[in-house]
């Protein structure tokens, strides 16, 4: 955002915070939509919108358009992880559920540790 979009440091920081605020909003608001219409169809739709927001971010050189796309990218990525856990739990046999409950948080936590 700083080099390519010529944003100020403050504006670039706000757009990054907008992504996380969008994820929070997406998990809170789209969770009800996902429950009503089903995880599989909603995750497919959210993924399509997330790809569209990423393309807007890449292809439109405007800072404002990029910042808005980043926020909406967060909104549509927010319910993806909980939805994926739910879909996977429905697909796996019952005797694997305990391992499933352990493996998903571990995979997320290990991504944090691998970077360091």
N, C-alpha and C positions, 0 to 999 in steps of 0.2 A: 504494500500500500504506500510505503514511503517513497520508494524509488520509481516504481512503474506508474502509480496513480498520482504521484506528486502531492500526497496528503501530508498534513502536519503530524508530528508525533502524537499529539493528543487525539486527533481524528482517527489515526490508525489504531491507537489503543482502544478507543471507543468502539470501533468496528469489530475488533477482536472480542471485546466484552459483549457486543451485540450477538455474536455467534453463540456464546454460552447462555445468554438470556433467552435467545431463540430456542435453544435446546430445552431449557427449563419450561418455557411456554409450550413447546411442542409436546413434551411429556405430559404436562398437566391438561392441556386442552384436547390434543388429538387422541389421548388415551380413551376418552369417552366415545369418540368416533370409531376408533379401532374396535372397541368392545361391541359396538352396535352392528357394524358391517362385517366384521370378521378380520382376523389378523392377516391372512394370506392376501386378500384383495387390497387391503389398506396398505400393507407393506409394499406391495407392487406399485401402488399409486404414489406413495411417499418416495420410493426410490426413483420413479420417473421424474417427479418434481425436484428431487435433490440433484439429479443429473442436469436438469434444465437450469437450476440455479447455479450450478458449477459452470455450465457453458456460458451463462450470462456473465459470470465473474471473469472468465477467461477472455471472452470475445469483446465485451463492451469496455472501452478504455476509461470511462467516467468513474471517478471516485464514488460519487453518490450512488450510481447504479450498482457498483461493486459492493458497497457497504450494505445496501438493501438486500442484494443477493446473498451476502454472507449471513445476514440475520435469518432470512427465509431458509437458507441451507440448514442452519441450526434447528429451525422449527421442524423441518421435514426429517432430519436425522435423529431428532430427539426420541421419538417412539420406536425407532428401529431396533435397538438392542433389547428392550423389554419384549417387543413383539417377536423377535427372533427366539428369545428364550421360551416364550409361550408356544410358538409353532414347533420348536424342536422337542419340547416336552410332550406335545401331542403325538409326534411322530415316533419317538423312541419307546421301546418296551418298558413296562413298569419297573422291572428289576434294575434298570440303568438310571432311574430318576435320581437316586442319591448321588451317584457319580456326576450326573449332569448338573446338579445343584452345586457341587464342589468345583467342577471344571470351568464353568463360565466365569465366576468371579476371579478364579485364579488366572485365567487367560487375560482378563482385563488388568489385574494387578501386575502380572509379569511384564506387560507392555511398559508399565511405568519403570520397573526396575531395569529392564534391558537397556533403556536409553542411558542410564548412568553407569 
